[in-house]
């Protein structure tokens, strides 16, 4: 079965629109971060879909004129034989403090016919939920192996990557001003 082009993107477009319609506190000057969407069962695990939802939300919010803080950016470029990198999932490489007023995240719950996605925007200090959105992703959109955690997955011609982005033992050059 061929997947429709950008099916997950369309779901996130709808979620972002719902969320921005219902948010009263957020302005285009409000710094927002987007975290991985997590499995509802334990709230501490994700998969390729949770990371893809995060990436799509970064795009959608920025397209709507929001200030999106990419907290996984190191502030330097790591040049290696395999590529040049500015992202990391190693918290020790990231700034200790970042200006983030709100965070967008959510949960995923697998059903027999697909996945229920609940998104929310939360005040970082107040922990108040200021906006919500809900959608359903049919199983035929994401395939059978939703929870399979692979480093790289190709879906509809797009590369979707998960947690392991940089090997720590590679030789790297730190570029600074």
C-alpha positions in Angstrom: 0.0 0.0 0.0 1.5 3.4 -1.0 1.5 6.0 1.7 0.0 9.4 0.8 2.6 12.1 0.5 3.1 14.0 3.8 0.3 12.2 5.7 2.0 12.7 9.1 2.7 16.3 8.1 -1.0 16.9 7.5 -1.9 15.5 10.9 0.6 17.8 12.6 -0.7 20.8 10.5 -4.2 20.1 11.9 -2.9 19.7 15.4 -0.9 22.9 15.2 -3.9 24.8 13.9 -6.2 23.4 16.7 -3.6 24.3 19.3 -2.9 27.9 18.1 -6.7 28.5 17.8 -7.2 27.5 21.4 -4.2 29.2 22.9 -4.8 32.6 24.6 -1.5 33.3 26.2 0.9 32.7 23.4 2.0 35.5 21.1 4.5 35.4 18.2 7.2 36.7 20.6 6.8 33.8 23.1 9.8 31.4 23.0 8.4 27.9 22.5 10.3 24.6 22.6 9.0 21.3 21.2 9.8 18.0 22.9 9.4 14.4 21.7 5.9 12.9 21.9 5.9 10.1 24.4 4.1 6.8 24.9 1.1 7.3 27.2 1.8 4.0 29.1 5.1 5.2 30.7 5.6 8.9 29.6 9.3 8.2 29.3 9.7 6.4 26.0 9.3 7.5 22.4 9.9 6.1 19.0 10.4 7.3 15.4 6.8 8.6 15.3 7.2 10.6 18.5 10.4 12.2 17.2 8.8 12.9 13.8 5.8 14.6 15.4 8.3 16.8 17.3 10.2 17.7 14.1 6.9 18.5 12.2 5.7 20.7 15.1 8.9 22.7 15.0 8.2 23.4 11.3 4.5 24.1 11.7 4.9 26.5 14.7 7.7 28.4 12.9 5.5 28.6 9.8 2.8 30.2 12.0 5.3 32.9 13.0 6.1 31.5 16.5 9.6 31.8 18.0 10.7 28.2 18.2 13.8 27.5 20.4 15.8 24.5 19.1 17.2 23.4 22.5 19.2 20.5 20.9 21.5 22.9 19.1 25.0 22.9 20.6 26.1 26.3 19.6 29.1 24.9 17.7 29.6 22.7 14.6 31.1 19.3 15.1 33.0 18.5 11.9 33.6 14.7 11.3 34.5 12.5 8.4 30.9 11.4 8.2 29.3 14.8 8.3 29.0 18.2 10.1 26.7 18.3 13.1 25.1 21.0 15.2 22.5 18.9 17.0 23.0 16.6 20.0 21.0 14.5 22.4 23.8 14.6 25.0 22.6 17.1 27.6 26.2 17.8 28.7 26.9 19.5 25.3 23.9 21.9 25.6 23.7 25.3 27.3 22.7 24.9 31.0 19.9 27.5 30.7 17.7 28.5 27.7 14.9 30.9 27.5 11.8 28.9 26.9 8.4 30.1 28.1 6.3 27.2 26.7 6.8 23.7 25.6 4.8 21.7 23.1 4.7 18.0 23.6 2.2 15.2 23.8 1.3 11.6 24.2 0.7 8.8 21.7 -1.6 5.8 22.5 -1.7 2.9 20.1 -5.2 1.6 19.4 -6.1 -1.4 17.2 -6.7 0.8 14.2 -4.1 3.5 14.7 -2.6 6.0 17.2 -4.4 8.7 19.2 -2.2 11.7 19.5 -2.8 14.3 22.2 -0.8 17.5 22.0 -0.5 20.2 24.6 1.3 23.5 25.1 2.4 23.9 28.7 3.9 26.9 30.6 7.4 25.9 31.7 7.2 27.8 35.0 3.4 27.6 35.8 2.9 24.0 34.3 -0.5 25.3 33.1 -1.8 23.8 29.9 -2.6 26.8 27.7 -3.5 24.9 24.5 -4.4 21.4 23.4 -5.1 19.4 20.3 -6.1 15.9 19.5 -5.9 13.7 16.4 -5.9 10.2 15.2 -3.3 8.6 12.9 -4.7 5.5 11.1 -2.4 2.5 11.2 -2.1 2.4 7.4 -0.4 5.8 7.5 2.4 4.7 9.9 2.6 1.0 9.0 2.5 -2.0 11.3 5.8 -1.4 13.2 4.9 1.8 15.0 6.7 1.0 18.2 9.8 -0.5 16.6 12.7 1.7 17.6 15.2 1.9 14.8 18.0 4.4 14.3 17.0 5.2 10.8 13.8 4.5 9.0 12.8 5.4 5.5 9.1 6.3 5.1 7.6 7.7 1.9 11.0 8.6 0.6 11.8 10.6 3.8 14.6 9.6 6.2 13.3 9.5 9.8 16.0 9.3 12.5 15.8 8.7 16.2 17.9 9.1 19.3 21.4 8.0 18.2 22.6 10.9 16.0 26.3 11.4 16.9 28.9 8.8 18.1 30.9 10.2 21.0 34.1 8.5 19.9 34.4 10.2 16.5 37.2 12.8 16.0 35.6 16.2 16.0 36.7 19.8 15.4 35.1 22.5 17.5 34.4 25.6 15.5 34.0 28.9 17.5 34.0 32.6 16.8 
